[in-house]
Amino acid sequence: MTVRAAFRDQAQSCRQLGSPLTAALCEAFARLLDTSQGAVAQRILAWPGDPSSRADSVPLRLCGALHALVLTGADTQLAQAYAARDVPDALLIDVLQRHADHILNWLESPPQTNEVGRSAALIAAARFLSERAPRPLHLRELGASAGLNLNFDRYHLGPRDHGVALTPDWQGSVPDGQFTIASRRGVDLNPLHPERDGLRLMAYCWADQTARLARLRAALELARTDPPPVDRGDAGAWLGEQLQTPAEGTLLIFHTVAAQYFPPATTAACATALTTAGAQASPDRAIAHLQMEADGGEGAGLTLTLWDGRRRDWSLGRADFHGRWVRWSPERI
């Protein structure tokens, strides 16, 4: 995919996911970028790899760099344009030139988000699981980023005046099972820390999605006082180690919109580790695997597998990638 096509493709995705401002920025860059504009434009237009959202996500690298300028107050004119939801073409080109060093630095790192809106589906799935395996849960997240979704039990499903309130458009009944968390841990190739890396997480959250930004701020504030442990490493090798000695209770392995970024070897290693450990699971030391992943349908598919001496599989429904809606309809598969 060409660089300009990557920006146009990202614009379409942003519109579908409710960010017209980010979509407009991507459309503008697809149209405007020219090597005569300086180092940033030259770097982007000569991108050596795949610039699309399925690989290097160059458009979101650039949009994150600009949002960081707004969040830090480094560019008042850009911040005013963002607030008006109207960024003139001339201003975009000017920003690329005036903040070239800052933007070039941000372009070196892939976007990394930690969308806590997905925790609405995680809460429902944990309640559903607890009705079938009423034991303490040991959470293990693959592709955990800063580990904010490891705190899903500390969030509230429904309106609330404080803390992290998750209010997706919900279809179907809401599970009412109760669960307890015995431990939590995650893994990521590049773990982020809620305190040190909060700006980076906020910058990659789209600027016109104010409710999403407020939710992220609240989750970061909660995690700063007690950050969930996230190890640096490959998910396949790490999961194999975690499954060697399952703790008493239910070991819940989960990942949300992460599997598509795993290399094939990592995916295969995870599947082998789960199948091997699942065959040895028992009611006292059960293993569950919860997935919220793209599967070609609308949003992400929600699936759950439980090994506790036998194997059971469920399709739990579907959810928006950012947690804006959940279609809860569990059935055995």
URSUL-V661409 format. One record per backbone hydrogen bond with DSSP energy under -0.5 kcal/mol. NH is the residue of the N-H (numbers start at 1). CO is the residue of the C=O. If there is no record, write none. Layout:
# URSUL-V661409
nh | co
NH | CO
NH | CO
This chain:
# URSUL-V661409
nh | co
6 | 2
7 | 3
8 | 4
9 | 5
10 | 6
11 | 7
12 | 8
13 | 9
14 | 10
15 | 11
16 | 12
17 | 13
18 | 15
19 | 14
23 | 19
24 | 20
25 | 21
26 | 22
27 | 23
28 | 24
29 | 25
30 | 26
31 | 27
32 | 28
33 | 29
37 | 34
38 | 35
42 | 38
43 | 39
44 | 40
45 | 41
46 | 42
47 | 44
51 | 1
51 | 49
55 | 52
56 | 50
57 | 52
58 | 51
59 | 51
61 | 57
62 | 58
63 | 59
64 | 60
65 | 61
66 | 62
67 | 63
68 | 64
69 | 65
70 | 66
71 | 67
72 | 68
73 | 70
74 | 69
75 | 69
79 | 75
80 | 76
81 | 77
82 | 78
83 | 79
84 | 80
85 | 81
85 | 82
86 | 81
88 | 86
92 | 88
93 | 89
94 | 90
95 | 91
96 | 92
97 | 93
98 | 94
99 | 95
100 | 97
103 | 99
104 | 100
105 | 101
106 | 102
107 | 103
108 | 104
108 | 105
109 | 106
116 | 114
118 | 115
119 | 116
120 | 117
121 | 118
122 | 118
123 | 119
124 | 120
125 | 121
126 | 122
127 | 123
128 | 124
129 | 125
130 | 126
131 | 127
132 | 128
132 | 129
133 | 129
135 | 133
137 | 180
138 | 250
139 | 137
139 | 183
140 | 252
141 | 185
142 | 254
143 | 187
144 | 187
147 | 144
150 | 147
151 | 148
152 | 149
154 | 151
155 | 152
156 | 164
158 | 156
158 | 166
165 | 163
166 | 156
166 | 164
167 | 165
169 | 324
170 | 168
171 | 326
175 | 173
182 | 137
182 | 180
183 | 137
185 | 139
186 | 229
187 | 141
188 | 231
191 | 188
192 | 145
197 | 193
198 | 195
201 | 197
202 | 198
203 | 199
204 | 200
205 | 202
209 | 206
210 | 208
213 | 209
214 | 210
215 | 211
216 | 212
217 | 213
218 | 214
219 | 215
220 | 216
221 | 217
222 | 218
223 | 219
224 | 220
225 | 221
225 | 222
226 | 222
231 | 186
233 | 188
233 | 231
238 | 234
239 | 235
240 | 236
241 | 237
242 | 238
243 | 239
244 | 241
245 | 241
246 | 243
249 | 284
250 | 136
251 | 286
252 | 138
252 | 250
253 | 251
253 | 288
254 | 140
255 | 290
257 | 292
261 | 258
262 | 259
266 | 263
267 | 263
268 | 264
269 | 265
270 | 266
271 | 267
272 | 268
273 | 269
274 | 270
275 | 271
276 | 272
277 | 273
278 | 274
279 | 275
280 | 276
280 | 277
281 | 278
282 | 285
286 | 249
287 | 307
288 | 251
289 | 305
290 | 253
291 | 303
292 | 255
293 | 301
295 | 299
300 | 319
301 | 293
302 | 317
303 | 291
303 | 301
304 | 314
305 | 289
306 | 312
307 | 287
308 | 306
308 | 310
312 | 306
314 | 304
315 | 331
316 | 302
316 | 314
317 | 302
318 | 327
319 | 300
320 | 325
323 | 320
326 | 169
327 | 318
328 | 171
328 | 326
329 | 316
329 | 327
331 | 315
333 | 313
